[in-house]
Amino acid sequence: MEIGLDFEKPVVEIEEMIEKLRKLSAENKGDFSGQIIELQARCDEHKERIYSSLTPWQTVQIARSPKRPILQDYISLLCTDFFELHGDRRFGDDAALIGGFATIGDQKVMIIGHNKGKNIKENAERNFGQAKPEGYRKALRLMKIAEKYNLPVISLIDTQGAYPGLDAEERGQAEAIARNLTEMARLTVPIICIVAGEGGSGGALGIGVGDSICMLRYSVYSVISPEGCAAILWRDGANAPIAAQALKITAPELLELGIIDEIIPEPLGGAHKNYAETIANVKESILRNLKKLTVLDTAKLLDKRFEKFAKMGVFTQ
């Protein structure tokens, strides 16, 4: 049985009871169908109550679940084909950020995204989805190829941030991300960005400028992690839940602020509860947004993209 987060304990306990009764029924040790139906109703009620009133910190915990779909899951369930392209043509091939040609529905696209793993070995090989400069330069090279062949760009964001190590800084981490922001702002093909898990800091923004910015319901998107914010403001990472509340990092909050354009629904409990349903929702969103964007001429597309980002940050005092 899956071990849940602290706030999920009531649900996990009921699910364990249901599983035990199902095993007893399968072993012909009695008819427990009535009890199972009753417990399932209670479980559904608890789920609705818990997941309809999550705190921002609880949403962060769901977004970070190692069981959430990763880029390879999206590619396998979203695309009918995928041909990976490698290298930035300057330094190397970053395994933390990958991309290539793909087909979604009937639409040829260039898909790029942060690349996490399913286990410790894979995560180590992919640097836990924390890209270095060569990763962002590879992403830009692929976006320029997409522009050359008039292919929309699909960006899947899921990283706690760009890699902060010395070697990344020596090779120009900040410059690589800044150049991507500039080049994506004027790319002449549609760009759809999907925040699939944790969208952290410049690491997310490096592939996050687009015409449609969408977030999965239990994902988060922030200029800094709650722990990092708490360490700066209070010199104590234990205040991360307070920081998460103040940062406005959840999908509903960011939609209200005009930072994102759409919330993509997830199953109750998070994307990891049902990969097929989650990725089907992502596919529907991508195809619907592509239908709206591909009819725009280049000048209109770029004007709308500029207007979208220019109006962010407006506030009243």
C-alpha positions as CSV (number, residue, x, y, z in Angstrom):
1,M,0.0,0.0,0.0
2,E,1.3,3.4,-0.9
3,I,2.5,5.6,2.0
4,G,0.8,8.9,1.8
5,L,1.7,12.4,3.0
6,D,0.8,13.4,6.5
7,F,-2.5,15.1,5.4
8,E,-3.4,12.0,3.4
9,K,-3.4,9.6,6.3
10,P,-7.2,9.4,6.7
11,V,-7.4,8.4,3.0
12,V,-4.5,5.9,3.2
13,E,-6.0,4.2,6.3
14,I,-9.4,3.7,4.6
15,E,-7.7,2.4,1.4
16,E,-5.7,-0.1,3.5
17,M,-9.0,-1.3,5.1
18,I,-10.6,-1.7,1.6
19,E,-7.6,-3.6,0.3
20,K,-7.7,-6.0,3.2
21,L,-11.5,-6.7,2.7
22,R,-11.0,-7.3,-1.0
23,K,-8.3,-9.8,-0.2
24,L,-10.5,-11.6,2.3
25,S,-13.3,-11.7,-0.3
26,A,-10.9,-13.1,-3.0
27,E,-9.9,-15.8,-0.5
28,N,-13.7,-16.7,-0.1
29,K,-13.6,-15.8,3.6
30,G,-16.8,-13.9,3.5
31,D,-18.8,-11.3,1.5
32,F,-17.6,-7.8,2.4
33,S,-19.1,-6.0,-0.6
34,G,-21.4,-3.9,1.6
35,Q,-18.5,-2.8,3.8
36,I,-16.3,-2.1,0.8
37,I,-19.0,0.2,-0.8
38,E,-19.4,2.0,2.5
39,L,-15.7,2.5,3.0
40,Q,-15.2,3.6,-0.6
41,A,-17.9,6.3,-0.1
42,R,-16.1,7.5,3.1
43,C,-12.8,7.5,1.2
44,D,-14.2,9.6,-1.6
45,E,-15.7,12.0,0.8
46,H,-12.3,12.4,2.6
47,K,-10.5,12.9,-0.7
48,E,-13.0,15.6,-1.8
49,R,-12.6,17.4,1.5
50,I,-8.8,17.2,1.6
51,Y,-8.0,18.0,-1.9
52,S,-10.5,20.8,-2.3
53,S,-8.8,22.8,0.6
54,L,-5.1,22.1,0.2
55,T,-2.7,24.7,1.6
56,P,0.1,25.9,-0.7
57,W,2.6,23.9,1.2
58,Q,0.6,20.7,0.8
59,T,0.4,21.4,-2.9
60,V,4.2,21.7,-3.0
61,Q,4.4,18.3,-1.4
62,I,2.1,16.8,-4.1
63,A,4.0,18.6,-6.9
64,R,7.3,17.0,-5.6
65,S,6.0,13.5,-5.4
66,P,8.5,11.1,-7.0
67,K,5.6,9.1,-8.3
68,R,4.3,11.9,-10.5
69,P,4.7,11.3,-14.3
70,I,8.0,12.4,-15.7
71,L,8.9,13.6,-19.2
72,Q,9.3,10.0,-20.5
73,D,5.8,9.2,-19.4
74,Y,4.4,12.2,-21.2
75,I,6.3,11.4,-24.3
76,S,5.2,7.7,-24.4
77,L,1.5,8.5,-23.7
78,L,1.3,11.9,-25.4
79,C,3.2,11.3,-28.7
80,T,2.8,8.8,-31.4
81,D,6.5,9.1,-32.2
82,F,9.5,10.8,-30.8
83,F,13.0,11.4,-32.3
84,E,15.4,12.8,-29.7
85,L,18.0,15.4,-30.8
86,H,21.2,15.7,-28.8
87,G,23.8,18.3,-27.9
88,D,24.2,22.1,-27.8
89,R,27.0,22.1,-30.4
90,R,29.2,24.0,-27.9
91,F,30.0,21.8,-24.9
92,G,27.9,18.6,-24.5
93,D,24.6,16.9,-24.2
94,D,22.8,17.6,-21.0
95,A,20.6,14.7,-19.8
96,A,18.6,17.0,-17.5
97,L,16.9,18.7,-20.4
98,I,16.0,16.8,-23.5
99,G,13.9,17.3,-26.6
100,G,13.2,16.3,-30.2
101,F,10.6,15.9,-33.0
102,A,7.3,14.4,-32.0
103,T,3.7,14.0,-33.2
104,I,0.7,14.9,-30.9
105,G,-2.6,13.9,-32.5
106,D,-2.0,15.0,-36.1
107,Q,0.3,17.8,-35.2
108,K,4.0,17.7,-35.7
109,V,5.8,19.5,-32.9
110,M,9.2,20.1,-31.2
111,I,8.8,18.9,-27.6
112,I,11.4,19.8,-24.9
113,G,11.4,19.3,-21.2
114,H,13.1,18.7,-17.9
115,N,14.2,15.1,-17.6
116,K,13.9,13.5,-14.1
117,G,14.3,9.8,-13.3
118,K,12.2,7.1,-11.7
119,N,15.0,5.9,-9.3
120,I,18.2,7.2,-7.6
121,K,20.4,5.9,-10.5
122,E,18.3,7.7,-13.2
123,N,18.0,10.8,-11.1
124,A,21.7,11.0,-10.6
125,E,22.3,10.5,-14.4
126,R,19.8,13.3,-15.1
127,N,21.0,15.6,-12.3
128,F,17.5,15.4,-10.8
129,G,16.1,17.5,-13.7
130,Q,18.4,20.4,-12.9
131,A,19.8,21.6,-16.3
132,K,23.2,23.2,-16.9
133,P,23.9,25.9,-19.5
134,E,24.4,23.2,-22.2
135,G,20.9,22.0,-21.5
136,Y,19.3,25.5,-22.1
137,R,21.5,26.0,-25.2
138,K,20.4,22.7,-26.5
139,A,16.8,23.7,-25.9
140,L,17.3,26.9,-27.8
141,R,19.0,25.0,-30.7
142,L,15.9,22.8,-30.9
143,M,13.6,25.7,-30.8
144,K,15.4,27.3,-33.7
145,I,15.1,24.1,-35.6
146,A,11.4,24.2,-34.9
147,E,11.2,27.7,-36.2
148,K,13.0,26.7,-39.4
149,Y,10.5,24.0,-40.1
150,N,7.5,26.0,-38.8
151,L,6.8,23.5,-36.0
152,P,5.1,24.5,-32.7
153,V,7.2,24.1,-29.5
154,I,5.8,22.2,-26.6
155,S,7.7,22.8,-23.3
156,L,7.2,20.6,-20.3
157,I,8.5,22.2,-17.1
158,D,9.4,20.2,-14.0
159,T,12.5,21.2,-12.1
160,Q,13.4,22.6,-8.7
161,G,15.7,25.0,-10.5
162,A,18.7,25.3,-12.8
163,Y,21.8,23.5,-11.5
164,P,23.6,26.0,-9.1
165,G,27.1,24.3,-9.2
166,L,30.4,26.0,-10.0
167,D,30.8,24.3,-13.4
168,A,27.4,25.6,-14.5
169,E,28.3,29.1,-13.4
170,E,31.7,28.9,-15.1
171,R,29.9,28.0,-18.4
172,G,27.5,30.9,-18.2
173,Q,24.3,29.6,-16.6
174,A,22.7,33.0,-16.2
175,E,23.6,34.1,-19.7
176,A,22.1,30.9,-21.2
177,I,18.8,31.3,-19.4
178,A,18.7,35.1,-20.2
179,R,19.3,34.3,-23.9
180,N,16.5,31.8,-23.9
181,L,14.1,34.3,-22.5
182,T,15.0,36.8,-25.2
183,E,14.9,34.3,-28.1
184,M,11.7,32.6,-27.0
185,A,10.0,36.0,-26.8
186,R,10.6,36.5,-30.5
187,L,10.3,32.9,-31.8
188,T,8.0,33.0,-34.8
189,V,6.2,29.7,-34.0
190,P,3.6,29.0,-31.3
191,I,4.9,28.0,-27.9
192,I,2.9,26.1,-25.3
193,C,4.4,25.7,-21.8
194,I,3.1,23.2,-19.4
195,V,4.1,23.3,-15.7
196,A,3.9,19.6,-14.9
197,G,5.3,19.4,-11.4
198,E,7.6,21.9,-9.7
199,G,8.4,25.0,-11.8
200,G,11.3,26.5,-9.9
201,S,13.1,29.8,-10.5
202,G,15.1,30.5,-13.6
203,G,15.4,26.8,-14.3
204,A,11.8,26.8,-15.2
205,L,11.8,30.2,-16.9
206,G,14.6,29.1,-19.2
207,I,12.0,27.1,-21.2
208,G,9.0,29.0,-19.9
209,V,8.2,31.9,-22.2
210,G,5.2,31.0,-24.4
211,D,1.9,31.9,-25.9
212,S,-0.1,29.7,-23.6
213,I,1.2,28.9,-20.1
214,C,-0.7,26.1,-18.5
215,M,-0.3,24.4,-15.1
216,L,-1.5,21.0,-13.8
217,R,-3.8,21.5,-10.9
218,Y,-1.4,20.3,-8.2
219,S,1.8,21.7,-9.7
220,V,3.6,24.9,-8.4
221,Y,5.4,27.7,-10.1
222,S,7.7,30.1,-8.2
223,V,10.6,32.5,-8.4
224,I,12.2,30.6,-5.5
225,S,11.5,27.5,-3.5
226,P,9.6,28.0,-0.2
227,E,12.7,26.7,1.7
228,G,15.0,29.1,-0.1
229,C,12.6,32.0,0.6
230,A,12.3,31.1,4.2
231,A,16.1,30.8,4.6
232,I,16.5,34.3,3.2
233,L,13.6,36.0,5.1
234,W,13.8,34.2,8.4
235,R,17.1,32.3,8.2
236,D,15.2,29.2,8.9
237,G,13.9,26.7,6.2
238,A,11.4,25.4,8.7
239,N,9.2,28.4,7.8
240,A,8.7,27.0,4.3
241,P,5.0,26.6,4.8
242,I,4.6,30.3,5.6
243,A,6.8,31.2,2.6
244,A,4.7,29.0,0.3
245,Q,1.5,30.8,1.5
246,A,3.1,34.2,0.8
247,L,4.7,33.3,-2.6
248,K,1.3,32.6,-4.4
249,I,2.7,29.6,-6.1
250,T,-0.4,27.4,-6.8
251,A,-2.2,27.2,-10.0
252,P,-5.5,28.9,-8.9
253,E,-3.4,31.8,-7.4
254,L,-1.3,32.3,-10.5
255,L,-4.4,32.1,-12.7
256,E,-6.0,34.9,-10.7
257,L,-2.8,36.9,-11.0
258,G,-2.7,36.5,-14.8
259,I,0.6,34.7,-14.8
260,I,-0.8,31.5,-16.3
261,D,-3.6,31.0,-18.8
262,E,-5.2,27.7,-17.9
263,I,-5.4,25.0,-15.2
264,I,-5.2,21.4,-16.4
265,P,-7.2,19.1,-14.1
266,E,-5.6,16.2,-12.3
267,P,-7.2,13.2,-10.6
268,L,-7.8,13.7,-6.9
269,G,-4.6,13.2,-5.0
270,G,-2.4,14.1,-8.0
271,A,-1.2,13.1,-11.4
272,H,0.5,10.0,-10.1
273,K,-2.9,8.5,-9.2
274,N,-3.8,8.1,-12.9
275,Y,-1.2,8.7,-15.5
276,A,-3.5,8.0,-18.4
277,E,-6.1,10.5,-17.3
278,T,-3.6,13.2,-16.5
279,I,-1.8,13.0,-19.8
280,A,-5.0,12.8,-21.7
281,N,-6.0,16.1,-20.1
282,V,-2.6,17.5,-21.1
283,K,-3.1,16.3,-24.7
284,E,-6.5,17.9,-24.9
285,S,-5.2,21.2,-23.6
286,I,-2.2,21.2,-26.0
287,L,-4.3,20.4,-29.1
288,R,-7.0,23.0,-28.2
289,N,-4.4,25.7,-27.7
290,L,-2.6,24.8,-30.8
291,K,-5.8,25.1,-32.8
292,K,-6.2,28.7,-31.5
293,L,-2.5,29.7,-32.0
294,T,-1.7,28.1,-35.4
295,V,-4.3,30.3,-37.2
296,L,-2.6,33.5,-36.1
297,D,-0.1,35.1,-38.5
298,T,3.4,35.7,-37.2
299,A,2.9,39.4,-36.4
300,K,-0.2,38.8,-34.4
301,L,1.3,35.9,-32.6
302,L,4.3,38.0,-31.5
303,D,2.2,41.0,-30.6
304,K,0.0,38.9,-28.3
305,R,3.0,37.2,-26.7
306,F,4.5,40.6,-26.0
307,E,1.3,42.0,-24.6
308,K,0.9,38.9,-22.4
309,F,4.2,39.4,-20.6
310,A,4.2,43.2,-20.7
311,K,1.0,43.3,-18.5
312,M,2.4,41.0,-15.8
313,G,3.3,42.7,-12.6
314,V,0.7,45.4,-12.6
315,F,-0.4,46.2,-9.1
316,T,-2.4,48.7,-7.1
317,Q,-1.3,50.3,-3.8
